[in-house]
Every structure is written in structure tokens, then in C-alpha cells.
Amino acid sequence: MNDVSIKHPEWLDIDVNGHISHGYDQEWFADEWQRLSGCGPTTATQVLSYSQLRDGALLVANASNQWKALERMNLVWNYVKPRFGGGVYKTQWMETGLKRLMEDYGLPYDVHMINVSPFCASRVEIDTAADFIESAISQDVPVAFLNRHKGKERALYTWHWVPIYKIYGVGDDIRCGIFDEGEIRDFSLTNWLKDTIVGGGFCYISKKEYAVRF
């Protein structure tokens, strides 16, 4: 397992009243329902914002501005929109929402997704999931991770989206670094795939030939 990280994780650090939030936070939304269910659009915004910062479509000088980040979160909310009763609880909804956003704004990215079945017999293998994540991060883009059940992983919350910014090996274990609630955490991808009861999925975007501002 190669150790791979996005090149500039600090681009997702946000200045919140003089304190650093590692990653965006759904608690910034103004509406109570958005704050409760907004982990999907919040994570999607980070994946897209990082890609645009990388491609020069957003200014790195403004990367830490909370209110500009929130503007993008509110825009993405209209596409990666939580459903009542469970939020964005299907990976396909992340994929289709991002594709629609790309089409409407003429953004030069393709969307890639793999699903993790609730059923062990049809669940993706660890190597497949790890290769998918490594492929994304090697292209310098975070991966949106849907965890519908955390298994025994204390760093995760059940029924939640987070961005994965690195993947690395520790002996026989494959681990992922995430941002959540303004904190840096990591979890065992190996154990999660083995223990999760309800599954989840992974999604990222890849660059086409050019980038534009949205």
C-alpha cells in the first residue's frame, strides 16, 4: 500500500473566528435542517472546492475564508440535496447531484463512484476500495466517503459523509485520514469494510482539460 495524500490539505483549513477548522463544517449552515442533514453537501463542496483551488479556478488566498466556503456549500446543497428521513444516504445521489452541477455550470470534471453493499457476499474487496481511493488521491483530489454504519471505528460517525484526504498502510492494515467537525482523524478501512453492517460508498471527481470558476 502506497502512502498517498492530497498535496495541500491546508487548503481545506478554514479560519473560524481566529481558530482553524480542519475541513468545512455542516454546522455553518443557517437552517436547522441543513445543519442536521448537511454532511453530504458539505463533503461534496470540499471535494469540488479543493479541485478548483488546485486548478486555479478559485483563489488560494481566499481558501480559508469561511463565508466564501459557506456560499459554495449553499450552492452545492441545491444539487447534492438531503432527503427527509436520512440525508444523502445513497452514494448514487452524490454522483448524480455532482454530475448535474457540472452540467449546469459547465465544470470540467468527471464523477466516479463505487458503492459498498450492506451484504458481505457482494461487498467490494479491500483492494478494490483502496485502489479507488488511492487513484483519486494520486490525482490530488479528496474522496467523499459515505459511512452508513461505522462498525467498530471510533473515529467515524454512523450515517455520515466525510472527505478522505490520505490513505496509507500500517502493517497489514490500510488506514484513511479524514476531516470531520474541524478535526483531523483516521480510521481503518480494512476493519470498516469487514465490520460495517449497512455499507456506504466512495465518490470523487477527476479533471478534464480545463477549469472554470463557479
C-alpha positions as CSV (number, residue, x, y, z in Angstrom):
1,M,0.0,0.0,0.0
2,N,1.5,3.3,-1.1
3,D,1.1,6.2,1.3
4,V,-0.7,9.0,-0.6
5,S,-2.1,12.4,0.5
6,I,-3.5,15.3,-1.3
7,K,-0.8,17.9,-1.8
8,H,-2.3,20.8,0.1
9,P,-4.6,19.6,2.9
10,E,-4.2,23.1,4.4
11,W,-6.4,24.5,1.5
12,L,-9.3,22.9,3.4
13,D,-8.3,24.7,6.7
14,I,-10.9,27.4,7.5
15,D,-10.4,30.4,9.8
16,V,-13.4,30.4,12.1
17,N,-13.1,33.4,14.4
18,G,-9.4,33.1,14.7
19,H,-9.4,29.3,15.1
20,I,-8.6,26.7,12.5
21,S,-11.3,24.3,11.4
22,H,-9.7,21.3,9.5
23,G,-12.3,21.0,6.8
24,Y,-15.7,22.5,6.3
25,D,-18.5,22.0,8.9
26,Q,-22.2,21.5,8.3
27,E,-22.8,23.5,11.5
28,W,-22.1,26.6,9.5
29,F,-25.4,26.3,7.6
30,A,-28.0,28.8,8.7
31,D,-31.0,26.5,8.6
32,E,-31.6,23.8,11.3
33,W,-32.4,21.1,8.7
34,Q,-29.2,21.9,6.8
35,R,-27.1,21.6,9.9
36,L,-28.7,18.3,10.8
37,S,-28.5,16.6,7.4
38,G,-25.9,18.6,5.6
39,C,-22.8,16.3,5.8
40,G,-23.3,15.2,2.1
41,P,-23.3,18.6,0.5
42,T,-20.6,19.8,2.9
43,T,-18.3,17.0,1.9
44,A,-19.1,17.4,-1.8
45,T,-18.2,21.1,-1.5
46,Q,-14.8,20.2,-0.1
47,V,-14.1,17.8,-3.0
48,L,-15.1,20.4,-5.6
49,S,-13.5,23.4,-3.8
50,Y,-10.2,21.6,-3.5
51,S,-10.2,20.6,-7.1
52,Q,-10.9,24.2,-8.2
53,L,-8.2,25.6,-5.9
54,R,-5.8,23.1,-7.4
55,D,-6.8,24.1,-10.9
56,G,-6.7,27.8,-10.3
57,A,-10.4,28.4,-10.6
58,L,-10.6,29.5,-7.0
59,L,-8.1,31.8,-5.3
60,V,-5.8,30.0,-2.8
61,A,-5.6,33.4,-1.0
62,N,-9.3,33.1,-0.2
63,A,-9.2,29.4,0.7
64,S,-9.5,29.9,4.4
65,N,-12.5,32.3,4.2
66,Q,-15.4,30.7,6.0
67,W,-18.1,32.8,4.3
68,K,-16.9,32.1,0.8
69,A,-16.8,28.4,1.7
70,L,-20.4,28.7,3.0
71,E,-21.5,30.3,-0.2
72,R,-20.2,27.3,-2.1
73,M,-21.8,24.9,0.4
74,N,-25.2,26.6,-0.1
75,L,-24.8,26.3,-3.9
76,V,-23.9,22.6,-3.7
77,W,-26.8,22.0,-1.4
78,N,-29.1,22.6,-4.3
79,Y,-27.6,19.6,-6.2
80,V,-26.4,17.2,-3.5
81,K,-29.6,17.6,-1.6
82,P,-30.5,15.5,1.5
83,R,-33.8,13.6,1.5
84,F,-36.1,13.8,4.5
85,G,-35.6,10.8,6.8
86,G,-32.0,10.2,6.1
87,G,-30.0,12.8,4.3
88,V,-27.8,11.8,1.3
89,Y,-27.8,8.2,2.2
90,K,-27.1,6.7,-1.2
91,T,-23.8,7.2,-3.0
92,Q,-25.7,7.4,-6.2
93,W,-27.3,10.7,-5.0
94,M,-23.8,12.2,-4.5
95,E,-22.8,11.1,-8.0
96,T,-25.9,12.3,-9.8
97,G,-26.0,15.6,-7.9
98,L,-22.4,16.4,-8.8
99,K,-23.0,15.4,-12.4
100,R,-25.9,17.8,-12.6
101,L,-23.9,20.6,-11.0
102,M,-21.1,20.0,-13.5
103,E,-23.5,20.2,-16.4
104,D,-25.3,23.3,-15.2
105,Y,-22.1,25.3,-14.6
106,G,-20.0,23.8,-17.4
107,L,-17.5,22.5,-14.9
108,P,-14.7,20.3,-16.5
109,Y,-14.9,17.2,-14.2
110,D,-16.0,13.6,-14.4
111,V,-17.6,11.9,-11.4
112,H,-16.5,8.5,-10.2
113,M,-18.3,6.3,-7.6
114,I,-18.2,2.9,-6.1
115,N,-20.8,1.5,-3.7
116,V,-20.2,-0.6,-0.6
117,S,-23.1,-3.1,-0.3
118,P,-24.7,-3.9,3.0
119,F,-24.3,-7.6,2.1
120,C,-20.9,-9.1,2.8
121,A,-21.2,-11.6,0.0
122,S,-21.4,-8.8,-2.7
123,R,-19.2,-6.2,-0.9
124,V,-16.2,-4.8,-2.7
125,E,-12.8,-6.2,-1.7
126,I,-10.4,-4.1,0.4
127,D,-8.0,-3.9,-2.6
128,T,-10.7,-2.6,-4.8
129,A,-11.8,0.1,-2.4
130,A,-8.1,1.0,-1.5
131,D,-7.2,1.3,-5.2
132,F,-10.2,3.5,-5.9
133,I,-9.2,5.9,-3.0
134,E,-5.5,5.8,-3.9
135,S,-6.3,6.6,-7.6
136,A,-8.3,9.6,-6.6
137,I,-5.8,11.0,-4.1
138,S,-3.0,10.4,-6.5
139,Q,-4.8,12.8,-8.8
140,D,-4.7,15.3,-5.9
141,V,-8.4,15.3,-5.0
142,P,-10.1,14.2,-1.8
143,V,-12.6,11.4,-1.8
144,A,-16.2,11.8,-0.5
145,F,-16.8,8.8,1.9
146,L,-20.3,7.7,2.9
147,N,-20.4,5.6,6.1
148,R,-23.8,4.3,6.8
149,H,-22.5,2.2,9.7
150,K,-19.2,2.8,11.4
151,G,-18.6,-0.8,12.6
152,K,-16.1,-0.6,15.5
153,E,-14.3,2.6,14.2
154,R,-14.4,5.2,16.9
155,A,-13.2,8.0,14.6
156,L,-16.3,7.6,12.5
157,Y,-20.0,8.6,12.9
158,T,-22.7,6.3,11.6
159,W,-24.8,7.7,8.7
160,H,-22.3,10.4,7.8
161,W,-20.2,11.8,4.9
162,V,-16.6,12.9,5.3
163,P,-13.7,13.8,3.0
164,I,-10.8,11.3,2.9
165,Y,-7.6,13.3,2.3
166,K,-5.0,10.5,2.6
167,I,-4.6,6.7,2.6
168,Y,-1.6,4.8,4.0
169,G,-0.6,1.4,5.2
170,V,0.4,0.3,8.7
171,G,1.5,-3.4,8.6
172,D,-1.5,-5.4,7.2
173,D,-3.9,-2.5,7.9
174,I,-5.0,0.1,5.4
175,R,-5.9,3.4,7.0
176,C,-7.5,6.6,5.8
177,G,-7.2,10.2,7.1
178,I,-10.4,12.3,7.3
179,F,-11.6,15.8,8.3
180,D,-14.7,15.9,10.4
181,E,-16.1,18.5,12.8
182,G,-13.0,20.6,12.3
183,E,-10.7,17.8,13.4
184,I,-8.2,15.5,11.8
185,R,-8.9,11.8,12.4
186,D,-8.1,8.5,10.9
187,F,-9.7,5.1,10.7
188,S,-9.1,1.5,9.5
189,L,-10.5,1.0,6.0
190,T,-9.7,-2.7,6.4
191,N,-11.8,-3.1,9.6
192,W,-14.6,-0.8,8.4
193,L,-15.2,-2.9,5.3
194,K,-15.2,-6.0,7.4
195,D,-17.4,-4.7,10.2
196,T,-19.9,-2.2,8.7
197,I,-23.4,-3.5,8.8
198,V,-25.1,-1.1,6.3
199,G,-22.2,-0.3,4.0
200,G,-21.7,3.0,2.2
201,G,-19.6,4.2,-0.7
202,F,-16.9,6.5,-2.2
203,C,-17.1,9.3,-4.8
204,Y,-14.6,11.7,-6.3
205,I,-14.2,13.9,-9.4
206,S,-11.4,13.9,-12.0
207,K,-10.2,16.8,-14.1
208,K,-10.9,17.3,-17.8
209,E,-8.9,19.6,-20.0
210,Y,-9.6,22.9,-18.4
211,A,-11.2,24.5,-15.3
212,V,-13.6,27.4,-14.9
213,R,-14.9,29.4,-11.9
214,F,-18.3,28.8,-10.4
